[in-house]
Amino acid sequence: MLTTLFLLITLSLVLSLLFTPTVRTLALHCNLVDLPDNKRKVHKHPVPRVGGVAVAAAYFGSLLIILAFLSYQQPELSANFSVFKSIAPAALVIFFIGLADDIFNLKPWHKFAAQFVAAVMVVLAGVHIRVAAFHVHPILLTAATIVWLVGCTNAVNLIDGLDGLAVGISLLATTTVLIASLINGDIGLAIATAPLAGALVGFLFFNFNPASIFLGDSGSLLLGFLLGCYSLLWGGTSVTVLDIAAPFMVLAVPLLDTTLAIARRFLRGQPIFKADRSHIHHRLLARGLSHRRTVLLLYVAAGIAGSLSLCLVWARDHWQSVVLATFACQVIVGIWQLGYSEFDALRRVIFRGGLRREIMADLAVQTFKEKLEAAATSGECWVVIQSGCQEFGLHANRMQLAGHIFGSSGDSGPRAMRIPVSEMDWIELSHDLAPAGYPAAIVPLANTMRQVLTDKSIHGAEIEPQSAYFSTALFETAASTAS
């Protein structure tokens, strides 16, 4: 069987070295090139973008050639290709949808629909997440498998932003799975992974910086999908949750990059699928690393993750926890070194009491709203407003409501705001130079007053809602105090 693996790796390597220049020439002739945009894309000149065709041809071609040879010479050995046969149809769906995107620039939902179909095909072929230590409903396992495959497929695609990055990390992950499959005696998985390693080595000769050809979606989506399938097949022999963590660790770099991108955009209130220049490789470039050093550093990170995943396979009992703790510490240190401002702000909110203050301020506004809604007359409303404003570091100066004026007259000074309730009615508030209480909740409090008093319509006439407006001095003081 080692001879078969050697032949698969060698043949796929040779085919990759032969196909890649040919695909590159055809892509240039057909103008299938990736143009620089001086934003997210860091290359300087147009580069052919359908390199996935060469990788796919080398991978599937070598497997089919060896399978045909063995079926004729040694039919009993062809049974070892069952893993490849189970994932090949779905992998081809991913490849062709990626190629269509490279040529026609498909909409995102087209690609997600195809990825969903391919993931379902894999599940129907019997490949899905298994955890023998727990009884989990099959529907949940199926859903988790589909999410995993779609996530892996797009994770490699997202990290394909520098020459050789996605190919090198995929090569390290494939090699790790190949070694693990040999350790576990899983010949079927070894046969499915070996030719991909050879194809990626051959393609990396042309894809490393400065690249003369890119993977394109046809290649990056295919690699992500295959690696997702490999990890599921590797994890198919898992007994505990700690065992199932090992195959997932080999994809730590692309999965971490995707997770960070989603979290960053969520914290900023941006669309999750909006592209930006804040991926891990972009951050490393911004810190002064060269193109090659950034790629090599991420190779090292992926290599360490792969090594730890193999250590998790060999480790037993409490040593598995040690390996996982080491991996988790490295992930945390790595994120901290990247210096994302979004996570720094989140850390300040959580660990410096910001989250608690936000919750308390929101609860105080809700309590004030309930009391104001319970007031039956304008006089009772004024009493609630006076007592409630003190909790927020404000002074209720005057109010005109339903033809009545409450409070003292006179100039309230520059740190004042007037909240219009209707064309005739209003509330005037002010604050000290450094307001106490919940200054960040001043705006929600003001809008709550306007909304409740407008809804109550206690002055007996139809009230046209208006937005509360504030003096510049009050707004700036409140904002600076809250920060």
Secondary structure, DSSP 8 states (H G I E B T S, - for coil): -HHHHHHHHHHHHHHHHHHHHHHHHHHHHTT-EE---SSS---SS-EE--THHHHHHHHHHHHHHHHHHHHHH-GGGGGGGHHHHHHHHHHHHHHHHHHHHHHH---HHHHHHHHHHHHHHHHHTT-----TTS---HHHHHHHHHHHHHHHHHHHHHHTTSTTHHHHHHHHHHHHHHHHHHHHT-HHHHHHHHHHHHHHHHHHHHHSSS-SS--HHHHHHHHHHHHHHHHHHHHTT--SHHHHHHHHHTTHHHHHHHHHHHHHHHHHT--TT---S-SHHHHHHHTT--HHHHHHHHHHHHHHHHHHHHHHHH--THHHHHHHHHHHHHHHHHHHHHT-HHHHHHHHHHHSSHHHHHHHHHHHHHHHHHHHHH--SHHHHHHHHHHHHHHTTEEEEEEEETTEEEE--S---SSEEEEESSSS-EEEEEE-SS--S-GGGHHHHHHHHHHHHHHHTTTSS-------EE-HHHHHHHHHHH-
